[in-house]
Amino acid sequence: MRMETPYACYLRLSVLLDLQRPRTPDEQPTQWADEHFFITVHQSAEVLVSHALVELARASEDAQAGKDARAAAALHRVTALLDVLEHHLALLDHLEPDSFAAFRPLLDNASGAQSHQFADLFHRIAAADVLGPPTDSLPARQPLATAALQALRAAVIRWQIRHLLLVERMIGDQPGTGGTSGLAHLRAQIDLPPRERPARPGDVS
């Protein structure tokens, strides 16, 4: 048995790399690889989101302590993580819809809409008091953190739009595996500012 290196021990690689367990039988190697790919992409996304939540909490603490630059730095890191997660979705462009459809029944009712971490992250970012309520010593939001928060909220919208386009390619108008309405549900989650909303037939400019 190969002994683990200090690197592998520090990162707990033996545990981490044992977590990708497709339900597809080994006797179907192509579908097994497709499902392994799908699981790997989603698990790595959840790991990134877990740290985004850490940074968001740190940003709030720093903002309340009047440390504007440190709060902004933490928010910029969350934005960078979301930018990676947006590009991360592009990995699934390398999974054909027919290939996904082949193992989709194995998900049962599992759905990305059930991700508590993504829901918590987006809920916190959208909250008016994401950096904490104003206090007597900090009656107004500090400029660096305010600008960083605006950039972060824009990154959330970019991720949501990219995710919507991916789902449209993969399942079209089919219902979501978790019982949602699919595309309609995802569209309703995107809170575009009025000037960024797509024009609708009959709108007057």
Backbone as a printed PyTorch tensor [residue, N CA C, xyz], in Angstrom:
tensor([[[  0.8460,  -1.1940,   0.0000],
         [  0.0000,   0.0000,   0.0000],
         [  0.8850,   1.2480,   0.0000]],

        [[  0.5720,   2.1770,  -0.8980],
         [  1.3420,   3.4110,  -0.9880],
         [  1.0790,   4.2810,   0.2350]],

        [[  2.1650,   4.7530,   0.8650],
         [  2.0060,   5.6170,   2.0290],
         [  1.6130,   7.0210,   1.5830]],

        [[  0.7500,   7.6450,   2.3560],
         [  0.3200,   8.9940,   2.0240],
         [  1.4440,   9.9840,   2.2890]],

        [[  1.5780,  10.9270,   1.3920],
         [  2.5440,  12.0110,   1.5840],
         [  1.9640,  13.0260,   2.5590]],

        [[  2.8110,  13.8960,   3.1200],
         [  2.2770,  14.9710,   3.9690],
         [  1.2370,  15.8190,   3.2390]],

        [[  1.4430,  16.0100,   1.9240],
         [  0.4840,  16.7780,   1.1080],
         [ -0.8870,  16.0990,   1.1200]],

        [[ -0.9000,  14.8000,   0.8810],
         [ -2.1600,  14.0540,   0.8520],
         [ -2.8190,  14.0290,   2.2220]],

        [[ -1.9960,  13.9170,   3.2730],
         [ -2.5590,  13.9100,   4.6280],
         [ -3.1680,  15.2650,   4.9680]],

        [[ -2.4640,  16.3340,   4.6350],
         [ -2.9480,  17.6820,   4.9570],
         [ -4.2840,  17.9600,   4.2830]],

        [[ -4.4080,  17.5580,   3.0140],
         [ -5.6380,  17.7910,   2.2550],
         [ -6.6640,  16.6790,   2.4190]],

        [[ -6.3070,  15.6450,   3.1560],
         [ -7.1960,  14.4950,   3.3760],
         [ -7.6970,  13.9360,   2.0330]],

        [[ -6.7450,  13.7340,   1.1210],
         [ -7.1010,  13.3140,  -0.2280],
         [ -7.7480,  11.9300,  -0.2650]],

        [[ -7.3370,  11.0410,   0.6200],
         [ -7.9260,   9.7010,   0.5870],
         [ -9.4240,   9.7570,   0.8690]],

        [[ -9.8340,  10.7000,   1.7190],
         [-11.2580,  10.8860,   2.0050],
         [-11.9350,  11.6160,   0.8580]],

        [[-11.3060,  12.7010,   0.4300],
         [-11.8920,  13.5440,  -0.6180],
         [-12.1410,  12.7690,  -1.9050]],

        [[-11.1630,  11.9840,  -2.3210],
         [-11.2690,  11.2950,  -3.6080],
         [-12.1010,  10.0150,  -3.5320]],

        [[-12.5860,   9.7070,  -2.3380],
         [-13.4730,   8.5490,  -2.1800],
         [-14.9400,   8.9680,  -2.1920]],

        [[-15.1870,  10.2580,  -2.3830],
         [-16.5530,  10.7790,  -2.2900],
         [-17.3070,  10.7660,  -3.6130]],

        [[-16.6170,  10.5230,  -4.7170],
         [-17.2730,  10.5060,  -6.0220],
         [-17.7100,   9.0680,  -6.3270]],

        [[-18.9830,   8.8030,  -6.0580],
         [-19.4810,   7.4320,  -6.1930],
         [-20.7230,   7.3960,  -7.0770]],

        [[-20.5430,   7.2370,  -8.3790],
         [-21.6950,   7.1470,  -9.2870],
         [-22.5830,   5.9620,  -8.9450]],

        [[-23.8640,   6.1060,  -9.2470],
         [-24.8150,   5.0130,  -9.0690],
         [-24.8700,   4.1240, -10.2990]],

        [[-24.2840,   4.5850, -11.3900],
         [-24.2130,   3.7740, -12.6070],
         [-23.3200,   2.5550, -12.3630]],

        [[-23.7300,   1.3680, -12.7740],
         [-22.8880,   0.1730, -12.5940],
         [-21.5700,   0.2790, -13.3600]],

        [[-20.5430,  -0.3420, -12.8260],
         [-19.2340,  -0.3510, -13.4870],
         [-19.3040,  -0.9500, -14.8870]],

        [[-20.3070,  -1.8150, -15.1070],
         [-20.4310,  -2.4830, -16.4060],
         [-20.8600,  -1.5190, -17.5100]],

        [[-21.1640,  -0.2810, -17.1530],
         [-21.5140,   0.7480, -18.1360],
         [-20.4810,   1.8730, -18.0320]],

        [[-19.2540,   1.6240, -18.5290],
         [-18.1420,   2.5480, -18.2730],
         [-18.3490,   3.9630, -18.8260]],

        [[-18.9920,   4.0920, -19.9780],
         [-19.1940,   5.4270, -20.5380],
         [-20.1540,   6.2400, -19.6820]],

        [[-21.2910,   5.6450, -19.3310],
         [-22.2480,   6.3390, -18.4800],
         [-21.6610,   6.5660, -17.0850]],

        [[-20.8820,   5.6080, -16.5830],
         [-20.2440,   5.7540, -15.2730],
         [-19.3330,   6.9820, -15.2740]],

        [[-18.5560,   7.1360, -16.3470],
         [-17.6480,   8.2880, -16.4420],
         [-18.4320,   9.5950, -16.5250]],

        [[-19.5350,   9.5860, -17.2690],
         [-20.3650,  10.7940, -17.3750],
         [-20.9200,  11.1950, -16.0110]],

        [[-21.4070,  10.2040, -15.2650],
         [-21.9800,  10.5120, -13.9540],
         [-20.8820,  10.9270, -12.9720]],

        [[-19.7240,  10.3120, -13.0630],
         [-18.5860,  10.6890, -12.2160],
         [-18.2060,  12.1470, -12.4720]],

        [[-18.1990,  12.5350, -13.7280],
         [-17.9010,  13.9150, -14.1260],
         [-18.9230,  14.8700, -13.5090]],

        [[-20.1940,  14.5170, -13.6090],
         [-21.2880,  15.3360, -13.0810],
         [-21.1530,  15.5100, -11.5610]],

        [[-20.8640,  14.4230, -10.8720],
         [-20.7070,  14.4780,  -9.4170],
         [-19.4930,  15.3330,  -9.0370]],

        [[-18.3810,  15.1240,  -9.7310],
         [-17.1540,  15.8600,  -9.4290],
         [-17.3610,  17.3610,  -9.5700]],

        [[-18.0220,  17.7830, -10.6450],
         [-18.2610,  19.2090, -10.8720],
         [-19.1130,  19.7940,  -9.7470]],

        [[-20.1600,  19.0800,  -9.3570],
         [-21.0530,  19.6120,  -8.3280],
         [-20.4140,  19.5970,  -6.9370]],

        [[-19.6690,  18.5570,  -6.6270],
         [-19.0140,  18.5190,  -5.3170],
         [-17.9720,  19.6210,  -5.1940]],

        [[-17.1910,  19.8520,  -6.2460],
         [-16.1850,  20.9050,  -6.1830],
         [-16.8420,  22.2770,  -6.0600]],

        [[-18.0090,  22.4580,  -6.6990],
         [-18.7380,  23.7200,  -6.5590],
         [-19.1670,  23.9420,  -5.1130]],

        [[-19.6490,  22.8930,  -4.4560],
         [-20.0860,  23.0270,  -3.0680],
         [-18.9160,  23.3820,  -2.1490]],

        [[-17.7350,  22.8480,  -2.4400],
         [-16.5550,  23.1850,  -1.6370],
         [-16.2250,  24.6700,  -1.7840]],

        [[-16.2810,  25.1820,  -3.0160],
         [-16.0040,  26.5970,  -3.2430],
         [-17.0340,  27.4820,  -2.5470]],

        [[-18.2920,  27.0940,  -2.6100],
         [-19.3410,  27.8820,  -1.9560],
         [-19.1540,  27.8790,  -0.4470]],

        [[-18.7060,  26.7490,   0.1030],
         [-18.5000,  26.6910,   1.5550],
         [-17.5020,  27.7560,   1.9960]],

        [[-16.4720,  27.9780,   1.1760],
         [-15.5090,  29.0180,   1.5630],
         [-16.0500,  30.4140,   1.2820]],

        [[-16.8650,  30.5620,   0.2560],
         [-17.4840,  31.8680,   0.0050],
         [-18.2930,  32.3130,   1.2190]],

        [[-18.9720,  31.3820,   1.8720],
         [-19.7370,  31.7050,   3.0760],
         [-18.8140,  32.1380,   4.2210]],

        [[-17.6510,  31.5060,   4.3170],
         [-16.6650,  31.9020,   5.3310],
         [-16.2380,  33.3440,   5.1050]],

        [[-15.9170,  33.6780,   3.8470],
         [-15.4550,  35.0320,   3.5280],
         [-16.5610,  36.0630,   3.7290]],

        [[-17.7900,  35.6960,   3.4310],
         [-18.9020,  36.6340,   3.5950],
         [-19.1020,  36.9610,   5.0780]],

        [[-18.9760,  35.9590,   5.9400],
         [-19.0750,  36.2050,   7.3740],
         [-17.9340,  37.0910,   7.8540]],

        [[-16.7500,  36.8610,   7.3090],
         [-15.5940,  37.6800,   7.6800],
         [-15.7890,  39.1230,   7.2420]],

        [[-16.3730,  39.3190,   6.0550],
         [-16.6190,  40.6700,   5.5510],
         [-17.5680,  41.4180,   6.4700]],

        [[-18.5860,  40.7330,   6.9530],
         [-19.5450,  41.3620,   7.8530],
         [-18.8700,  41.7720,   9.1570]],

        [[-18.0560,  40.8830,   9.7140],
         [-17.3570,  41.1830,  10.9620],
         [-16.4290,  42.3770,  10.7870]],

        [[-15.6890,  42.4100,   9.6880],
         [-14.7580,  43.5080,   9.4490],
         [-15.4990,  44.8210,   9.2210]],

        [[-16.6150,  44.7590,   8.5090],
         [-17.3940,  45.9780,   8.2660],
         [-17.9130,  46.5560,   9.5730]],

        [[-18.4040,  45.6850,  10.4550],
         [-18.9230,  46.1500,  11.7400],
         [-17.8250,  46.7030,  12.6390]],

        [[-16.6000,  46.2530,  12.3940],
         [-15.4620,  46.7520,  13.1680],
         [-14.8600,  48.0040,  12.5400]],

        [[-15.4690,  48.4810,  11.4430],
         [-14.9730,  49.6850,  10.7820],
         [-13.7620,  49.4450,   9.8960]],

        [[-13.4770,  48.1840,   9.5880],
         [-12.3150,  47.8470,   8.7580],
         [-12.7650,  47.7260,   7.3060]],

        [[-12.9530,  48.8620,   6.6770],
         [-13.5300,  48.9210,   5.3390],
         [-12.6990,  48.1640,   4.3110]],

        [[-11.3850,  48.3860,   4.3190],
         [-10.5240,  47.7460,   3.3220],
         [-10.5300,  46.2290,   3.4730]],

        [[-10.5160,  45.7540,   4.7140],
         [-10.5260,  44.3040,   4.9350],
         [-11.8700,  43.7030,   4.5390]],

        [[-12.9560,  44.4150,   4.8320],
         [-14.2800,  43.9290,   4.4250],
         [-14.3640,  43.8490,   2.9040]],

        [[-13.8550,  44.8870,   2.2340],
         [-13.8790,  44.9000,   0.7710],
         [-13.0340,  43.7610,   0.1980]],

        [[-11.8790,  43.4890,   0.8210],
         [-11.0120,  42.4070,   0.3390],
         [-11.7160,  41.0560,   0.4410]],

        [[-12.4550,  40.8480,   1.5450],
         [-13.1950,  39.5910,   1.7030],
         [-14.3020,  39.4820,   0.6600]],

        [[-14.9900,  40.5860,   0.3920],
         [-16.0550,  40.5830,  -0.6210],
         [-15.4850,  40.3320,  -2.0080]],

        [[-14.3150,  40.9090,  -2.2860],
         [-13.6730,  40.6640,  -3.5850],
         [-13.3240,  39.1860,  -3.7380]],

        [[-12.9540,  38.5520,  -2.6330],
         [-12.6350,  37.1200,  -2.7080],
         [-13.8920,  36.3100,  -2.9970]],

        [[-15.0160,  36.6870,  -2.3870],
         [-16.2820,  36.0030,  -2.6770],
         [-16.6470,  36.1940,  -4.1470]],

        [[-16.4590,  37.4110,  -4.6570],
         [-16.7370,  37.6800,  -6.0680],
         [-15.8560,  36.8220,  -6.9680]],

        [[-14.5830,  36.6950,  -6.6100],
         [-13.6680,  35.8610,  -7.3960],
         [-14.1290,  34.4020,  -7.3880]],

        [[-14.5950,  33.9330,  -6.2290],
         [-15.1040,  32.5630,  -6.1430],
         [-16.3340,  32.3820,  -7.0320]],

        [[-17.2250,  33.3860,  -7.0410],
         [-18.4180,  33.2890,  -7.8890],
         [-18.0610,  33.3550,  -9.3590]],

        [[-17.0370,  34.1410,  -9.6950],
         [-16.5820,  34.1830, -11.0860],
         [-16.0640,  32.8060, -11.5140]],

        [[-15.3240,  32.1520, -10.6210],
         [-14.8440,  30.7990, -10.9110],
         [-16.0220,  29.8430, -11.0540]],

        [[-17.0150,  29.9870, -10.1710],
         [-18.1910,  29.1190, -10.2350],
         [-18.9850,  29.3350, -11.5190]],

        [[-19.0020,  30.5700, -12.0220],
         [-19.6800,  30.8130, -13.2960],
         [-18.9710,  30.0740, -14.4200]],

        [[-17.6400,  30.1750, -14.4610],
         [-16.8770,  29.4540, -15.4870],
         [-16.9170,  27.9450, -15.2320]],

        [[-17.0490,  27.5870, -13.9790],
         [-17.1620,  26.1920, -13.5730],
         [-18.3470,  25.5220, -14.2680]],

        [[-19.4330,  26.2960, -14.4470],
         [-20.6060,  25.7580, -15.1420],
         [-20.2760,  25.3560, -16.5770]],

        [[-19.2750,  26.0160, -17.1560],
         [-18.8910,  25.6910, -18.5330],
         [-18.3680,  24.2630, -18.6490]],

        [[-17.8930,  23.7070, -17.5390],
         [-17.4560,  22.3110, -17.5830],
         [-18.5890,  21.4030, -18.0300]],

        [[-19.8070,  21.7220, -17.5680],
         [-20.9430,  20.8730, -17.9010],
         [-21.3960,  21.0240, -19.3440]],

        [[-20.8340,  22.0010, -20.0520],
         [-21.0750,  22.0750, -21.4980],
         [-20.4160,  20.9020, -22.2210]],

        [[-19.5250,  20.2130, -21.5040],
         [-18.8630,  19.0320, -22.0750],
         [-19.6120,  17.7430, -21.7250]],

        [[-20.8140,  17.8940, -21.1990],
         [-21.6980,  16.7510, -20.9680],
         [-22.9030,  16.9220, -21.8810]],

        [[-23.0620,  16.0080, -22.8170],
         [-24.1570,  16.1250, -23.7820],
         [-25.5050,  15.8600, -23.1020]],

        [[-26.5520,  16.5530, -23.5490],
         [-27.8830,  16.3410, -22.9580],
         [-28.3120,  14.8790, -22.9600]],

        [[-28.0400,  14.1590, -24.0460],
         [-28.4230,  12.7410, -24.0990],
         [-27.6660,  11.9180, -23.0550]],

        [[-26.4060,  12.2850, -22.8240],
         [-25.6150,  11.5660, -21.8190],
         [-26.1570,  11.8300, -20.4250]],

        [[-26.5400,  13.0860, -20.1610],
         [-27.1310,  13.4110, -18.8590],
         [-28.4680,  12.6970, -18.6860]],

        [[-29.2710,  12.6730, -19.7530],
         [-30.5830,  12.0280, -19.6840],
         [-30.4540,  10.5480, -19.3390]],

        [[-29.3410,   9.9220, -19.7440],
         [-29.1680,   8.4880, -19.5030],
         [-29.0540,   8.1650, -18.0160]],

        [[-28.3680,   9.0330, -17.2410],
         [-28.2390,   8.7320, -15.8100],
         [-29.1100,   9.6340, -14.9330]],

        [[-29.8320,  10.5600, -15.5390],
         [-30.6690,  11.4740, -14.7460],
         [-31.6560,  10.7450, -13.8320]],

        [[-32.2680,   9.6330, -14.2620],
         [-33.1860,   8.9280, -13.3500],
         [-32.5160,   8.4560, -12.0610]],

        [[-31.1890,   8.2670, -12.0810],
         [-30.4790,   7.8100, -10.8990],
         [-30.3860,   8.8960,  -9.8320]],

        [[-30.6760,  10.1450, -10.2120],
         [-30.6520,  11.2380,  -9.2350],
         [-31.8600,  11.1840,  -8.3130]],

        [[-32.8540,  10.3740,  -8.6680],
         [-34.1280,  10.3570,  -7.9480],
         [-34.6850,  11.7850,  -7.9460]],

        [[-34.8890,  12.3660,  -6.7760],
         [-35.4060,  13.7410,  -6.7360],
         [-34.3420,  14.7320,  -6.2870]],

        [[-33.0690,  14.3490,  -6.4050],
         [-31.9790,  15.2600,  -6.0610],
         [-31.9210,  16.4010,  -7.0640]],

        [[-31.7380,  17.6200,  -6.5610],
         [-31.7310,  18.7980,  -7.4240],
         [-30.8130,  19.8590,  -6.8450]],

        [[-30.1670,  20.6030,  -7.7320],
         [-29.3320,  21.7140,  -7.2810],
         [-30.1260,  22.7420,  -6.4980]],

        [[-31.4420,  22.8040,  -6.7380],
         [-32.2920,  23.7400,  -5.9970],
         [-32.3370,  23.3950,  -4.5160]],

        [[-31.8840,  22.1990,  -4.1550],
         [-31.8800,  21.7780,  -2.7520],
         [-30.5730,  22.1140,  -2.0370]],

        [[-29.6550,  22.7700,  -2.7430],
         [-28.3730,  23.1150,  -2.1270],
         [-28.5680,  24.2030,  -1.0780]],

        [[-28.4230,  23.8390,   0.1880],
         [-28.5740,  24.8160,   1.2680],
         [-27.4780,  25.8830,   1.2050]],

        [[-26.2930,  25.4680,   0.7760],
         [-25.1850,  26.4200,   0.7330],
         [-25.4150,  27.5070,  -0.3150]],

        [[-25.7770,  27.1060,  -1.5380],
         [-26.0330,  28.1060,  -2.5800],
         [-27.1740,  29.0240,  -2.1620]],

        [[-28.2500,  28.4360,  -1.6190],
         [-29.3950,  29.2440,  -1.2070],
         [-28.9980,  30.2260,  -0.1110]],

        [[-28.2140,  29.7600,   0.8520],
         [-27.7820,  30.6140,   1.9590],
         [-26.8850,  31.7360,   1.4450]],

        [[-25.9560,  31.3980,   0.5610],
         [-25.0370,  32.4020,   0.0160],
         [-25.7940,  33.4900,  -0.7280]],

        [[-26.6810,  33.0970,  -1.6310],
         [-27.4020,  34.0920,  -2.4270],
         [-28.3630,  34.9060,  -1.5590]],

        [[-28.9680,  34.2620,  -0.5610],
         [-29.8710,  34.9880,   0.3450],
         [-29.1010,  36.0400,   1.1360]],

        [[-27.9370,  35.6630,   1.6280],
         [-27.1450,  36.6120,   2.4230],
         [-26.6600,  37.7790,   1.5690]],

        [[-26.2250,  37.4900,   0.3530],
         [-25.7120,  38.5490,  -0.5160],
         [-26.8160,  39.5360,  -0.8720]],

        [[-28.0280,  39.0270,  -1.0600],
         [-29.1470,  39.9010,  -1.4450],
         [-29.6780,  40.7140,  -0.2740]],

        [[-29.3960,  40.2870,   0.9680],
         [-29.9520,  40.9590,   2.1420],
         [-29.4410,  42.3930,   2.2630]],

        [[-30.3220,  43.2930,   2.6710],
         [-29.9440,  44.6990,   2.8090],
         [-28.8650,  44.8870,   3.8710]],

        [[-28.8730,  44.0270,   4.8950],
         [-27.9090,  44.1630,   5.9910],
         [-26.8210,  43.1000,   5.9200]],

        [[-26.4160,  42.7510,   4.7000],
         [-25.4070,  41.7030,   4.5250],
         [-24.1220,  42.0370,   5.2860]],

        [[-23.7870,  43.3080,   5.3970],
         [-22.5910,  43.7130,   6.1340],
         [-22.9230,  44.2050,   7.5370]],

        [[-24.1190,  43.9150,   7.9770],
         [-24.5220,  44.3100,   9.3150],
         [-25.2600,  45.6350,   9.2940]],

        [[-26.0980,  45.8750,  10.2830],
         [-26.8690,  47.1210,  10.3360],
         [-25.9970,  48.3090,  10.6940]],

        [[-26.3900,  49.5260,  10.2920],
         [-25.6470,  50.7190,  10.7030],
         [-25.6400,  50.8530,  12.2240]],

        [[-24.5670,  51.3870,  12.7550],
         [-24.4520,  51.6120,  14.1950],
         [-24.1460,  53.0840,  14.4400]],

        [[-24.1110,  53.4600,  15.7170],
         [-23.8010,  54.8540,  16.0440],
         [-22.4240,  55.2440,  15.5590]],

        [[-21.4880,  54.2940,  15.6310],
         [-20.1240,  54.5930,  15.1920],
         [-19.9510,  54.4360,  13.6870]],

        [[-20.8580,  53.6470,  13.0680],
         [-20.7960,  53.4450,  11.6140],
         [-22.1830,  53.7070,  11.0360]],

        [[-22.5850,  54.9810,  10.9870],
         [-23.9480,  55.2940,  10.5440],
         [-24.2020,  55.0150,   9.0730]],

        [[-23.1580,  54.9870,   8.2630],
         [-23.3330,  54.7550,   6.8260],
         [-22.3310,  53.7040,   6.3680]],

        [[-22.6810,  53.0100,   5.2830],
         [-21.7900,  51.9850,   4.7500],
         [-20.5210,  52.6240,   4.2100]],

        [[-19.3930,  51.9690,   4.4060],
         [-18.1230,  52.5210,   3.9670],
         [-17.9270,  52.2920,   2.4710]],

        [[-17.2440,  53.2120,   1.7970],
         [-17.2420,  53.2060,   0.3190],
         [-16.6200,  51.9830,  -0.3330]],

        [[-15.4980,  51.4960,   0.1960],
         [-14.8550,  50.3410,  -0.4440],
         [-15.7330,  49.1030,  -0.3510]],

        [[-16.3150,  48.8710,   0.8080],
         [-17.1820,  47.7050,   0.9880],
         [-18.4470,  47.8300,   0.1450]],

        [[-18.9790,  49.0490,   0.0330],
         [-20.1870,  49.2620,  -0.7640],
         [-19.9460,  48.9130,  -2.2260]],

        [[-18.8370,  49.4000,  -2.7780],
         [-18.5080,  49.1070,  -4.1770],
         [-18.2600,  47.6230,  -4.3790]],

        [[-17.5830,  46.9960,  -3.4160],
         [-17.2990,  45.5620,  -3.5290],
         [-18.5910,  44.7500,  -3.4660]],

        [[-19.5450,  45.1860,  -2.6470],
         [-20.8160,  44.4830,  -2.5400],
         [-21.6170,  44.5910,  -3.8330]],

        [[-21.5800,  45.7390,  -4.4700],
         [-22.2700,  45.9040,  -5.7580],
         [-21.6860,  44.9590,  -6.8010]],

        [[-20.3550,  44.8430,  -6.8290],
         [-19.6960,  43.9400,  -7.7770],
         [-20.0660,  42.4890,  -7.4850]],

        [[-20.1820,  42.1640,  -6.2050],
         [-20.5440,  40.8000,  -5.8100],
         [-21.9620,  40.4630,  -6.2610]],

        [[-22.8870,  41.3850,  -6.0780],
         [-24.2700,  41.1270,  -6.4960],
         [-24.3710,  40.9720,  -8.0060]],

        [[-23.5470,  41.7020,  -8.7450],
         [-23.5200,  41.5380, -10.2040],
         [-22.9930,  40.1530, -10.5750]],

        [[-22.0220,  39.6500,  -9.7980],
         [-21.4710,  38.3160, -10.0590],
         [-22.5170,  37.2340,  -9.8320]],

        [[-23.3760,  37.4320,  -8.8360],
         [-24.4600,  36.4670,  -8.5850],
         [-25.3810,  36.3950,  -9.7960]],

        [[-25.7400,  37.5510, -10.3510],
         [-26.6370,  37.5770, -11.5110],
         [-25.9890,  36.8820, -12.7080]],

        [[-24.6870,  37.1160, -12.9020],
         [-23.9920,  36.4530, -14.0220],
         [-24.0370,  34.9410, -13.8500]],

        [[-23.8170,  34.4630, -12.6100],
         [-23.8780,  33.0210, -12.3610],
         [-25.2760,  32.4900, -12.6490]],

        [[-26.2940,  33.1860, -12.1830],
         [-27.6720,  32.7250, -12.3600],
         [-28.0460,  32.6510, -13.8410]],

        [[-27.6210,  33.6220, -14.6230],
         [-27.9270,  33.6140, -16.0550],
         [-27.1980,  32.4570, -16.7380]],

        [[-25.9300,  32.2690, -16.3910],
         [-25.1570,  31.1650, -16.9800],
         [-25.7800,  29.8200, -16.6050]],

        [[-26.2310,  29.7020, -15.3720],
         [-26.8730,  28.4690, -14.9210],
         [-28.1840,  28.2330, -15.6670]],

        [[-28.9560,  29.2930, -15.8590],
         [-30.2150,  29.1850, -16.5960],
         [-29.9700,  28.6770, -18.0150]],

        [[-28.9540,  29.2200, -18.6800],
         [-28.6430,  28.7980, -20.0510],
         [-28.1850,  27.3400, -20.0900]],

        [[-27.4340,  26.9270, -19.0710],
         [-26.9870,  25.5340, -19.0120],
         [-28.1740,  24.5890, -18.8550]],

        [[-29.0710,  24.9170, -17.9240],
         [-30.2410,  24.0650, -17.7010],
         [-31.1120,  24.0080, -18.9480]],

        [[-31.2460,  25.1460, -19.6280],
         [-32.0340,  25.1730, -20.8630],
         [-31.4400,  24.2190, -21.8950]],

        [[-30.1130,  24.1790, -21.9910],
         [-29.4560,  23.2850, -22.9470],
         [-29.6180,  21.8240, -22.5470]],

        [[-29.5600,  21.5670, -21.2330],
         [-29.5390,  20.1790, -20.7710],
         [-30.9170,  19.5320, -20.7410]],

        [[-31.9450,  20.2790, -20.2750],
         [-33.2540,  19.6370, -20.1140],
         [-34.3990,  20.3900, -20.7940]],

        [[-34.1110,  21.5550, -21.3850],
         [-35.1700,  22.3020, -22.0620],
         [-36.2760,  22.6950, -21.1000]],

        [[-37.5140,  22.4660, -21.4840],
         [-38.6590,  22.8570, -20.6660],
         [-39.1470,  21.7570, -19.7300]],

        [[-38.3530,  20.7050, -19.5580],
         [-38.7560,  19.6350, -18.6400],
         [-38.7520,  20.1430, -17.1950]],

        [[-39.5670,  19.5520, -16.3280],
         [-39.5350,  19.9240, -14.9020],
         [-38.1860,  19.5780, -14.2850]],

        [[-37.8180,  20.2900, -13.2210],
         [-36.5950,  19.9780, -12.5020],
         [-36.7200,  18.6730, -11.7440]],

        [[-35.5780,  18.0250, -11.4540],
         [-35.6210,  16.7370, -10.7680],
         [-36.1640,  16.8620,  -9.3550]],

        [[-36.0560,  18.0560,  -8.7570],
         [-36.5510,  18.2430,  -7.3970],
         [-38.0090,  18.6320,  -7.3270]],

        [[-38.7060,  18.5900,  -8.4820],
         [-40.1160,  18.9280,  -8.5020],
         [-40.4060,  20.3780,  -8.8290]],

        [[-39.3670,  21.1670,  -9.1480],
         [-39.6000,  22.5620,  -9.5270],
         [-40.0880,  22.6140, -10.9700]],

        [[-40.4680,  23.8160, -11.4000],
         [-40.9430,  23.9930, -12.7750],
         [-39.7950,  24.1250, -13.7690]],

        [[-38.5600,  23.9450, -13.3040],
         [-37.4240,  23.9850, -14.2130],
         [-37.0310,  25.4010, -14.5740]],

        [[-37.0510,  25.7180, -15.8630],
         [-36.5970,  27.0200, -16.3300],
         [-37.3850,  28.1660, -15.7210]],

        [[-38.7000,  28.0010, -15.6030],
         [-39.5270,  29.0630, -15.0270],
         [-39.0990,  29.3670, -13.5960]],

        [[-38.7790,  28.3240, -12.8500],
         [-38.3250,  28.4980, -11.4660],
         [-37.0110,  29.2680, -11.4350]],

        [[-36.0830,  28.9130, -12.3130],
         [-34.7840,  29.5690, -12.3270],
         [-34.8930,  31.0290, -12.7640]],

        [[-35.7380,  31.2900, -13.7710],
         [-35.9180,  32.6780, -14.2130],
         [-36.4400,  33.5520, -13.0760]],

        [[-37.3180,  32.9880, -12.2680],
         [-37.9160,  33.7640, -11.1770],
         [-36.9030,  34.1160, -10.0990]],

        [[-35.7880,  33.3820, -10.0510],
         [-34.7740,  33.6390,  -9.0280],
         [-33.8270,  34.7660,  -9.4080]],

        [[-33.8230,  35.1620, -10.6750],
         [-32.8670,  36.1740, -11.1370],
         [-33.4520,  37.5600, -10.9230]],

        [[-32.8430,  38.3230, -10.0320],
         [-33.3450,  39.6480,  -9.6670],
         [-32.5530,  40.7080, -10.4280]],

        [[-32.9040,  40.8850, -11.7060],
         [-32.2010,  41.8710, -12.5220],
         [-32.6720,  43.2770, -12.1900]],

        [[-31.7490,  44.2400, -12.1280],
         [-32.1790,  45.6320, -12.0140],
         [-33.0480,  45.9870, -13.2120]],

        [[-33.9730,  46.9420, -13.0850],
         [-34.8980,  47.2720, -14.1830],
         [-34.2190,  47.5220, -15.5120]],

        [[-33.1060,  48.2330, -15.5380],
         [-32.4550,  48.5570, -16.8090],
         [-31.8010,  47.3470, -17.4570]],

        [[-31.5950,  46.2600, -16.6750],
         [-30.9620,  45.0630, -17.2290],
         [-31.9700,  43.9970, -17.6080]],

        [[-33.2450,  44.2230, -17.3230],
         [-34.2440,  43.2120, -17.6700],
         [-34.4350,  43.1670, -19.1910]],

        [[-34.5040,  41.9630, -19.7740],
         [-34.7160,  41.8620, -21.2110],
         [-36.0490,  42.4960, -21.6080]],

        [[-36.0370,  43.1590, -22.7450],
         [-37.2870,  43.7800, -23.2420],
         [-38.2980,  42.7130, -23.5870]],

        [[-39.5660,  43.0050, -23.3260],
         [-40.6400,  42.0770, -23.6470],
         [-41.4940,  42.6560, -24.7750]],

        [[-42.1390,  41.8110, -25.5690],
         [-43.0070,  42.3210, -26.6400],
         [-44.0360,  43.2850, -26.0710]],

        [[-44.1800,  44.4340, -26.7080],
         [-45.1540,  45.4180, -26.2630],
         [-44.5580,  46.4730, -25.3540]],

        [[-43.2920,  46.2590, -24.8810],
         [-42.6680,  47.2820, -24.0400],
         [-42.4270,  48.5480, -24.8600]],

        [[-42.6100,  49.6750, -24.2540],
         [-42.3760,  50.9560, -24.9260],
         [-41.0730,  51.5330, -24.4130]],

        [[-40.1750,  51.8570, -25.3110],
         [-38.8790,  52.4060, -24.9020],
         [-38.9580,  53.9110, -24.7460]]])
